[in-house]
Amino acid sequence: MVLDSNDTSFSLDVELSGPVAYNRPFAPALDRQELTWQAVDDRGNYYLGGMGQWHSNDHDASGTVQFWPALDRKATWLDLALSTVTTRATVRVRLDWDLRR
């Protein structure tokens, strides 16, 4: 939905459907899919993601995923990959750098 970038990291606000669990201490979620996040850009840079603020129920989930390090300003696209134990999905995000802001 929204991509924010700064000098040290970037974040994505996302929405997912289905029961989704996120890493939270002392709260196992055996009936939900655990997610891992990673990304790669068209310049060969890899980024690891961690979940920030997150809201989930039995039908959908939404929240922020924080990635490190910062995005390469010369990149033109980013492949966002989310994985579970048995499934992987990749979404390509086009990066439009508006330098006039």
C-alpha positions as CSV (number, residue, x, y, z in Angstrom):
1,M,0.0,0.0,0.0
2,V,2.6,2.6,1.1
3,L,6.4,2.5,0.9
4,D,8.4,5.0,3.0
5,S,12.2,5.3,2.7
6,N,14.9,7.1,4.7
7,D,18.7,7.1,5.0
8,T,18.9,3.9,7.1
9,S,15.9,1.7,6.2
10,F,12.5,1.6,4.4
11,S,9.1,0.3,5.4
12,L,6.0,-1.0,3.7
13,D,2.4,-0.8,4.9
14,V,0.7,-4.0,3.8
15,E,-2.6,-5.8,3.9
16,L,-3.0,-9.6,3.8
17,S,-6.0,-11.9,3.7
18,G,-6.3,-15.1,5.7
19,P,-5.1,-16.0,9.2
20,V,-1.6,-14.6,9.7
21,A,0.6,-14.8,12.7
22,Y,3.5,-12.6,13.4
23,N,6.5,-13.1,15.7
24,R,5.5,-12.1,19.2
25,P,7.1,-13.4,22.4
26,F,5.3,-15.9,24.5
27,A,2.3,-16.2,22.2
28,P,2.6,-19.3,19.9
29,A,0.3,-19.4,16.9
30,L,0.0,-23.0,15.8
31,D,-3.1,-22.4,13.8
32,R,-1.8,-19.5,11.7
33,Q,0.9,-19.1,9.0
34,E,4.2,-17.6,10.3
35,L,5.6,-15.1,7.8
36,T,9.2,-14.1,6.8
37,W,10.0,-11.1,4.7
38,Q,12.8,-10.3,2.3
39,A,13.3,-8.1,-0.8
40,V,15.7,-7.7,-3.7
41,D,16.0,-4.8,-6.1
42,D,17.1,-4.6,-9.7
43,R,20.6,-3.6,-8.7
44,G,21.2,-6.9,-6.8
45,N,20.7,-5.5,-3.3
46,Y,19.1,-7.8,-0.7
47,Y,17.0,-6.5,2.2
48,L,15.8,-8.3,5.3
49,G,12.4,-7.4,6.8
50,G,10.9,-7.5,10.3
51,M,7.4,-6.8,11.3
52,G,6.5,-3.6,13.1
53,Q,3.1,-2.6,14.2
54,W,0.7,-5.4,13.2
55,H,-3.0,-6.3,13.5
56,S,-4.3,-9.7,12.7
57,N,-7.5,-11.7,13.2
58,D,-9.0,-14.9,11.7
59,H,-9.8,-13.2,8.3
60,D,-7.1,-10.6,7.5
61,A,-4.0,-8.8,8.7
62,S,-2.4,-5.4,8.2
63,G,0.7,-3.7,9.4
64,T,4.1,-2.3,8.7
65,V,7.2,-4.3,7.6
66,Q,10.5,-2.6,8.2
67,F,13.5,-3.4,5.9
68,W,17.2,-2.9,6.3
69,P,19.4,-1.4,4.9
70,A,18.2,1.7,3.1
71,L,17.0,1.4,-0.5
72,D,19.4,2.1,-3.3
73,R,18.2,5.4,-4.8
74,K,19.2,4.1,-8.3
75,A,16.9,1.1,-8.1
76,T,13.9,1.1,-10.3
77,W,12.0,-1.9,-8.9
78,L,11.8,-4.0,-5.7
79,D,10.7,-7.6,-5.5
80,L,9.0,-8.1,-2.1
81,A,8.9,-11.8,-1.0
82,L,6.9,-13.1,1.8
83,S,7.3,-16.8,2.8
84,T,5.6,-19.4,5.0
85,V,6.8,-22.9,5.7
86,T,5.1,-24.2,2.5
87,T,4.4,-21.1,0.4
88,R,6.2,-18.1,-1.1
89,A,4.7,-15.1,-2.9
90,T,6.6,-12.3,-4.6
91,V,5.2,-8.9,-5.6
92,R,7.1,-6.5,-7.8
93,V,6.9,-2.8,-6.6
94,R,7.9,-0.1,-9.1
95,L,10.0,2.6,-7.5
96,D,9.2,6.1,-8.7
97,W,11.7,8.4,-7.1
98,D,10.2,11.9,-7.0
99,L,13.2,14.1,-6.3
100,R,11.2,17.3,-6.4
101,R,9.7,16.7,-2.8
